[in-house]
Amino acid sequence: MAANLTPQYLEAEAEYKKAQTNEERLQCLKRMYALLPKHKASEKLQADLKSRISEVKAEIERERKAPKKKGHSYKIPKQGAGQYIVIGGPNVGKSRLVTYFSRANTEVAPYPFTTHEPRAGMMDWQDTRIQLIDTPPITSDYLESYLSSMVQNADAALLMVALDDDDGPFAAQAVIDRLEQTKTILVGAKPENPEPNRHYVKTLLVGNKVDTEGASERLEIVRELFGKRFPIHVVSAETGTGMEQLRDAMFAFLDVIRVYTKQPGKPPDLQSPFTCPRGSTVLEFAALVHRDFAENLKSARIWGTGVYDGQSVSRDHVLHDKDIVELHI
């Protein structure tokens, strides 16, 4: 790339993508600016970094001065390859699952309504990460006011069902019905002809506590009720049964690919892949790397699927998982 970004800069940029607060983003941006080679080819990137630093500083200042609002409103920025929102009735094991997969600071207790507000954690999958959002329970008569919009904005949902409770399958149906009242529709696959003014959310159903007495009989009810609507995965978040298979399924369900960057004359960066929707083109990937790259893209070379090493490709070349891309602007 013309700017000749250093490995240290790319490392700082990767940390910026993972940052979850404005303070963390500001520190990463400052480090990126300090590490950026200063020459004519990087002038646009210098200006962009200065602009982003100013914007984040202004946002931090607004947060400090803003009066405390009554009620609650939550907006958790998306991080990693995709964002899963973990939903379900009371005491189905949402917090236990998020804690198992990540280092999220979630309270876990064997009684309902332990979780009072959404909490984020990051799950590792091979060389990328997936964001998990733990949420308060949903019942037929209880839904936090902000929660439906969070479900709608997520890339996918995990609907958890407790297999240690005879009412577990019907509690899951209550979650589905309650969200439908807010025009939030949980689906295994998005419909080809969606109804207007409805938000369809791709959903995996997770039967938890499979190692408890009577779980197999309740699982049959779950399959009968939901088997045609959702992919079903059976786990024990307490003992780890089925959790690694679920981890793999969660990445596959996002339907994204990993793409690595390479600077001319240097080895590729195989530590921090970009993720983009399956079917993305070189041009779309360039815009993801930096907004100016798509506009100024002259050519690209690819190492990966369906090409010989270093092959020059067109802007509309479709990328595949684990392709290596060298952009020339």
C-alpha positions in Angstrom: 0.0 0.0 0.0 1.2 3.5 -0.8 1.2 4.6 2.8 3.6 1.7 3.8 1.8 1.0 7.0 4.1 -0.6 9.6 3.2 -3.8 11.5 3.1 -1.7 14.7 0.5 0.6 13.1 -1.6 -2.4 11.9 -1.4 -3.8 15.4 -2.7 -0.6 16.9 -5.4 -0.5 14.3 -6.5 -4.0 15.3 -6.7 -2.9 18.9 -8.8 0.1 17.8 -11.3 -2.3 16.2 -11.6 -4.2 19.5 -12.0 -1.1 21.7 -15.3 -0.9 23.5 -15.2 2.6 25.0 -14.4 6.0 23.6 -11.5 6.3 26.0 -10.0 3.1 24.6 -10.6 4.3 21.1 -8.9 7.6 21.7 -5.8 5.9 23.1 -5.6 3.6 20.1 -6.1 6.5 17.6 -3.3 8.5 19.2 -1.0 5.5 19.0 -2.0 4.9 15.3 -1.2 8.6 14.5 2.2 8.4 16.3 3.1 5.2 14.4 1.9 6.4 11.0 4.8 7.1 8.6 4.6 10.8 7.9 5.0 11.5 4.1 3.0 12.8 1.2 1.4 9.4 0.5 -0.1 9.2 4.0 -1.4 12.8 4.1 -5.0 11.7 3.7 -4.7 9.1 6.4 -3.1 11.6 8.7 -6.0 14.0 8.2 -8.5 11.2 8.7 -6.9 10.1 12.0 -6.8 13.7 13.2 -10.5 14.1 12.4 -11.4 10.8 14.2 -9.3 11.9 17.2 -11.2 15.2 17.4 -14.6 13.4 17.0 -13.8 10.9 19.8 -12.6 13.7 22.1 -15.8 15.6 21.5 -17.9 12.6 22.2 -16.0 12.0 25.5 -16.6 15.6 26.4 -20.3 15.3 25.6 -20.5 12.2 27.7 -18.9 14.0 30.7 -21.3 17.0 30.4 -24.5 15.2 29.6 -27.0 15.1 32.4 -28.0 11.7 33.8 -31.1 10.5 32.0 -34.0 8.8 33.7 -34.6 5.2 32.6 -32.2 3.1 30.6 -30.9 3.1 27.1 -28.2 0.9 25.8 -26.2 0.9 22.6 -23.3 -1.5 22.4 -21.0 -0.9 19.4 -20.4 -4.0 17.3 -17.0 -5.6 17.5 -15.3 -8.6 15.9 -16.7 -10.8 13.1 -20.3 -10.3 14.3 -22.6 -9.6 17.2 -24.8 -12.3 18.8 -27.5 -11.2 21.3 -28.2 -14.0 23.8 -31.9 -14.1 24.8 -34.3 -16.3 26.7 -36.6 -16.7 29.6 -35.4 -16.6 33.3 -32.7 -18.9 34.5 -32.0 -20.6 31.1 -28.2 -20.1 31.4 -27.5 -17.1 29.3 -24.9 -15.6 31.6 -23.3 -19.0 32.1 -22.9 -19.4 28.4 -21.4 -15.9 27.9 -19.1 -16.5 30.8 -18.0 -19.9 29.4 -17.1 -18.4 26.0 -15.6 -15.1 27.1 -14.2 -13.2 30.1 -17.3 -11.0 30.4 -18.0 -9.9 33.9 -21.5 -11.4 34.2 -23.2 -12.4 37.4 -24.2 -16.1 37.4 -26.6 -17.4 40.0 -29.2 -20.3 40.2 -32.2 -18.0 40.5 -34.1 -16.0 37.8 -33.6 -12.3 36.8 -29.9 -12.2 37.9 -29.0 -10.2 34.8 -30.4 -6.6 35.1 -28.7 -5.0 32.1 -26.9 -6.1 28.9 -23.2 -7.0 29.2 -20.8 -7.7 26.3 -18.1 -10.3 26.0 -15.8 -11.5 23.2 -15.6 -15.1 22.1 -12.5 -16.3 20.4 -12.9 -18.4 17.2 -9.7 -19.4 15.5 -8.0 -16.1 14.5 -11.0 -13.9 15.0 -13.5 -13.0 17.7 -17.3 -12.8 18.0 -19.2 -10.5 20.3 -21.8 -11.9 22.7 -24.4 -9.7 24.5 -25.9 -11.1 27.7 -29.4 -9.8 28.3 -32.1 -9.6 31.0 -34.8 -12.4 30.6 -37.9 -12.0 28.5 -41.3 -13.4 29.6 -44.8 -13.0 28.3 -45.3 -9.9 30.5 -41.7 -8.7 30.9 -39.5 -7.1 28.2 -37.0 -4.3 28.9 -38.0 -1.3 26.7 -34.6 -1.1 25.0 -34.2 -4.8 24.3 -36.2 -5.3 21.1 -34.1 -2.7 19.3 -30.9 -4.4 20.5 -32.2 -7.7 19.1 -33.1 -6.0 15.8 -29.6 -4.5 15.4 -27.7 -7.7 16.2 -26.2 -9.8 13.5 -27.8 -12.9 14.9 -29.5 -14.2 18.1 -29.1 -17.2 20.4 -32.4 -18.2 21.8 -31.8 -20.3 24.8 -34.1 -23.0 26.2 -33.7 -24.7 29.6 -33.9 -28.5 29.2 -34.1 -29.0 33.0 -37.6 -27.5 33.2 -40.9 -28.9 31.8 -41.9 -25.3 31.1 -38.7 -24.6 29.2 -40.0 -25.0 25.6 -43.1 -23.0 26.4 -41.0 -20.2 28.0 -39.0 -20.0 24.7 -42.3 -19.7 22.8 -43.2 -16.8 25.1 -40.0 -15.1 24.2 -40.8 -15.4 20.5 -44.3 -14.2 21.0 -43.3 -11.2 23.1 -40.7 -10.0 20.6 -43.2 -10.4 17.8 -45.3 -7.8 19.5 -42.5 -5.3 18.8 -42.3 -6.5 15.1 -39.1 -8.4 15.9 -39.3 -11.8 14.2 -36.9 -14.6 15.1 -36.1 -16.8 12.1 -33.6 -19.5 11.1 -33.2 -17.9 7.7 -34.4 -14.5 6.5 -37.3 -14.8 4.1 -37.0 -14.0 0.4 -40.1 -11.7 0.6 -40.1 -10.1 4.0 -43.1 -8.3 5.2 -42.7 -4.5 5.5 -42.0 -2.9 8.9 -40.9 -6.1 10.4 -37.3 -6.9 11.6 -36.2 -10.4 10.9 -33.3 -11.7 13.1 -31.4 -14.8 12.2 -31.5 -17.1 15.2 -29.9 -20.3 16.5 -31.8 -22.2 19.2 -29.7 -23.6 22.0 -31.1 -26.3 24.3 -29.1 -25.8 27.5 -28.7 -28.2 30.5 -28.7 -31.3 28.4 -27.1 -33.3 31.2 -30.1 -32.9 33.6 -32.7 -35.6 34.3 -35.5 -35.6 31.8 -33.6 -33.4 29.3 -33.9 -35.9 26.4 -37.8 -35.9 26.7 -37.9 -32.1 26.8 -35.6 -31.9 23.8 -38.1 -34.0 21.8 -40.7 -31.4 22.6 -38.3 -28.6 21.5 -37.6 -30.3 18.2 -41.3 -30.8 17.6 -42.1 -27.2 18.3 -39.1 -25.4 16.8 -37.2 -27.9 14.6 -38.6 -26.6 11.3 -38.0 -23.0 12.3 -34.5 -22.8 13.8 -31.2 -24.8 13.7 -31.0 -26.5 17.1 -27.8 -27.1 19.1 -27.8 -29.0 22.4 -25.3 -28.0 25.1 -24.4 -27.8 28.8 -22.9 -24.5 29.5 -22.1 -25.8 33.0 -20.0 -28.8 31.9 -19.0 -27.8 28.4 -20.9 -30.5 26.6 -21.5 -29.4 23.0 -20.0 -25.9 23.5 -17.1 -26.2 21.1 -19.5 -27.5 18.4 -21.7 -24.5 19.1 -18.7 -22.1 18.8 -18.0 -23.5 15.3 -21.7 -23.3 14.4 -22.0 -19.6 15.5 -19.2 -18.5 13.2 -20.6 -20.5 10.3 -24.1 -19.0 10.9 -22.8 -15.5 10.5 -21.9 -16.3 6.9 -18.8 -14.1 6.8 -15.3 -14.7 5.5 -11.9 -13.8 6.8 -9.6 -11.8 4.6 -6.0 -10.9 5.3 -4.0 -7.9 4.1 -0.5 -7.8 2.7 1.8 -4.9 1.9 3.9 -5.1 -1.3 7.2 -6.9 -0.7 6.2 -7.9 2.9 4.7 -11.1 4.4 0.9 -11.0 5.0 -0.6 -10.0 8.3 -2.2 -13.3 9.4 -3.0 -12.2 12.9 -5.9 -9.8 12.5 -8.1 -10.7 9.6 -10.9 -8.4 8.3 -14.3 -10.1 8.2 -16.9 -9.3 5.5 -20.1 -10.9 4.2 -19.7 -14.0 2.0 -19.7 -12.9 -1.6 -17.9 -9.6 -1.0 -15.8 -8.2 -3.8 -12.3 -6.7 -3.8 -13.9 -3.3 -4.1 -16.2 -3.9 -1.1 -13.2 -5.2 0.9 -11.1 -2.1 0.0 -13.9 0.1 1.4 -13.9 -1.9 4.6 -10.1 -1.5 5.0 -10.4 2.3 4.6 -13.0 4.5 3.0 -10.5 6.2 0.7 -9.2 2.9 -0.7 -12.3 2.0 -2.7 -12.3 5.4 -4.4 -8.6 5.3 -5.2 -8.1 1.5 -5.8 -6.0 0.9 -8.9 -5.4 -2.9 -8.7 -5.2 -5.8 -6.4 -3.3 -9.1 -6.1 -4.7 -12.2 -4.5 -3.3 -15.3 -2.8 -6.0 -17.8 -2.1 -9.0 -19.8 -3.6 -9.3 -20.1 -7.3 -6.3 -18.0 -8.2 -2.5 -18.5 -8.6 -0.3 -16.9 -6.0 -0.1 -13.1 -6.5 -2.7 -13.1 -9.4 -3.9 -9.6 -10.4 -7.7 -9.5 -10.2 -10.5 -7.0 -11.1 -12.3 -4.9 -8.6 -15.4 -7.1 -8.9 -13.5 -10.3 -8.1 -15.4 -12.3 -5.4 -13.3 -13.1 -2.3 -13.2 -16.4 -0.3 -12.4 -17.3 3.3 -8.7 -16.8 4.2 -7.8 -15.0 1.0 -4.8 -12.7 1.2 -5.2 -9.4 -0.6 -2.6 -6.8 -1.6 -4.3 -3.5 -2.4 -2.7 -0.9 -4.7 -4.0 2.6 -4.6 
